[in-house]
Amino acid sequence: MEYSKGVNERFERLRKEIADYESIKGTILTGIEDYEKIAYQKKKILKYLNATEEDYNDYRWQMKNRFTSSKGLSEIINLPDKDIGYINAVASKYRFAVSPYYLSLIDPENPACPIKKQAIPSAEELNDMGELDPMDEKGTAVHEIITRRYPDRLIIKVTNVCGMFCRFCQRRRLIGETDKIVPRSKIQTAIEYVRENREIRDVLITGGDAFMVSDELIEWMLKELRAIPHVEIIRFGSRTPVTLPQRITKNLVDILKKYHPVFVNTHFNHPREITPEAKKACEMLADAGIPLGNQMVLLNGVNNDKFVVRKLNQQLLTIRVKPYYIFHPKTVKGTSHFWVKIEEGLEIMESLRGRTSGLAIPTYIINGPKGLGKTPIMPNYILYLGKDKAAFRNWQGEFFEVENYSSGG
Ligand SMILES: *Cc1c(COP(=O)(O)O)cnc(C)c1O
């Protein structure tokens, strides 16, 4: 097809807008693209644990065989001797557990592996900067397991168990010690609170990891909540599609889909986490009619890079997960090596707009301290807002003006 010179020039200019990304995206591998290496690591793990493929595909086996100290780690990934000492020192202060599956994603040839940074304790965790509960979840707690910070919705924390303990966890305060089973009577009390407060139309079940409780308990909670007429939507927060995708079983999705509208928000932080297993887990949920959202945490050394985030968000859409939020890291004690400047987050947001699908652009959020809540951070596109004129810049930095009238005068 022939296009006029002007049109060609315009297309050329568009191409140039993403030329940098196009030249680099092939070096930021998803777990699907680098699967050969992951499969090799998986083989090593199966051999070390003397296990079968069938064991591996069973989340109970994954949970039972989590690596919880330096023992065995050095057989799977390269660990300098000096690292072994501090892994155990950190693990005695903040819990450490990684599923065999998530461990297999670590690239042993990459000392700066973003998976390793999320999963394996680092000496920097012993740094004392920061606070244990910067969100003051304790202060906004209604009952022990409910946090209510907004008028029409709340979260219920039904467990402190996780498939993996993220090294940057914001709830170290709760995850800190041992697995605590929340007694059903406490959950019942929380559900009673929802029943008595008719303005609560959105209930978020989280933890820990909401899918770390039994199918039976999940079904019971769903049944109870669905019996409350003013509860419109139910959401689950779970990182299992990322850290323990074997947890997304047919039985689980068959339960969830009986109580629609049910939403699941998960937590991918890097394209390498998008593996065939994670894809399958997300597709099973999506096929059951569950809209999936992603809540990324912006982390130094993991994803504070505009191209990593662009690739992550584009690839998430291919597995039917909509990027929902990017969270600015919280100043939780023991996580200072993950902190980033707000400018870095803003640069990422700026580089997404216009250069990729709007669907791949989440909202960047900073949490106000002491429970002040989620606050969006956005590049500024408004240059002037006057009585009857407004001026903007577009995503390419071009200036434009519009009239600012309403029929109301
Ligand atoms: C994050 C959060 C929510 C949900 O916020 P949305 O913006 O609706 O996703 C609700 N309650 C609490 C306490 C939260 O921290």
The ligand as an ORCA input file, in Angstrom:
! r2SCAN-3c Opt
* xyz 0 1
  C      -6.442     -1.537     49.293
  C      -7.555     -1.586     50.234
  C      -8.871     -1.683     49.768
  C      -9.236     -1.788     48.317
  O      -8.974     -0.623     47.614
  P      -9.445     -0.460     46.087
  O      -8.855      0.844     45.679
  O     -10.930     -0.486     46.075
  O      -8.868     -1.617     45.322
  C      -9.867     -1.692     50.710
  N      -9.610     -1.600     52.022
  C      -8.347     -1.486     52.501
  C      -8.130     -1.369     53.960
  C      -7.271     -1.481     51.612
  O      -6.038     -1.379     52.084
*
